[in-house]
């Protein structure tokens, strides 16, 4: 399976660029809206931020794992269909629910039944959260297997691998490792072609 060349922009990011993509919308929100509406009813901005963050993290996990898969040793197999289903369940239910909530806020229905809607969303999001953790694990495992060029066991994982649970820190830990793997793979590809 060939890597997805359309994802080159997200795979070539440096760690500080990925961190800036995660933090910039929140920083801009505080900068521009701190002196705006005195009521401070900007639920729609918060919902847009969560839709953006969900899209960015799911895209990063998906494209990184899919593009690491061809670099795995031939003895290691990965069920790509299962991974794609997990990523689909990670992304689409929360995306649609956040979009519906955003539309309710824009139409002025945000205050009516908001707690019931929040409890409903929480119950529906339980399975996507589990799928998100499984997708994070698959990305970490695939990255480790590409780095070590052998199947990994539980003893191969260390504390830094848990930093992916908090993406602001995970960006600083994983993105340099991903860049290093891709640089090495592209050098190997150039050597083979010559």
PERABEL-V746181 format. One record per backbone hydrogen bond with DSSP energy under -0.5 kcal/mol. CO is the residue of the C=O (numbers start at 1). NH is the residue of the N-H. Records with the same first field share a line. If there is no record, write none. Layout:
CO: NH  NH
This chain:
3: 5
4: 7
5: 8
7: 10  11
8: 12
14: 18
15: 19
16: 20
17: 21
18: 22
19: 23
20: 24
23: 27
24: 28
25: 29
26: 30
27: 31
28: 32
29: 33
30: 34
33: 36
40: 42
42: 46
43: 47
44: 48
45: 49
46: 50
47: 51
48: 52
49: 53
50: 54
51: 55
52: 56
53: 57
54: 58
55: 59
56: 60
57: 61
58: 62
59: 63
60: 64
61: 65
62: 66
63: 67
64: 68
65: 69
66: 70
68: 71
69: 72
73: 76
78: 80
79: 83
80: 84
81: 85
82: 86
83: 87
84: 88
85: 89
86: 90
87: 91
88: 92
91: 95
92: 96
93: 97
94: 98
95: 99
96: 100
97: 101
98: 102
99: 103
100: 104
101: 105
102: 106
103: 107
104: 109  110
105: 108
111: 113  114
113: 117
114: 118
115: 119
116: 120
117: 121
118: 122
119: 123
120: 124
121: 125
123: 126
124: 128
125: 129
126: 130
127: 131
128: 132
129: 133
130: 134
131: 135
132: 136
133: 137
134: 138
135: 139
136: 140
137: 141
138: 142
139: 143
140: 144
141: 145
142: 146
143: 147
144: 148
145: 149  150
153: 156
154: 157
158: 161
159: 162
160: 163
161: 164
162: 165
163: 166  170
165: 167
166: 169  170
167: 171
169: 172  173
170: 174  175
171: 175
173: 177
174: 178
175: 179
176: 180
177: 181
178: 182
179: 183
180: 184
181: 185
182: 186
183: 187
184: 188
185: 189
186: 190
187: 191
188: 192
189: 193
190: 194
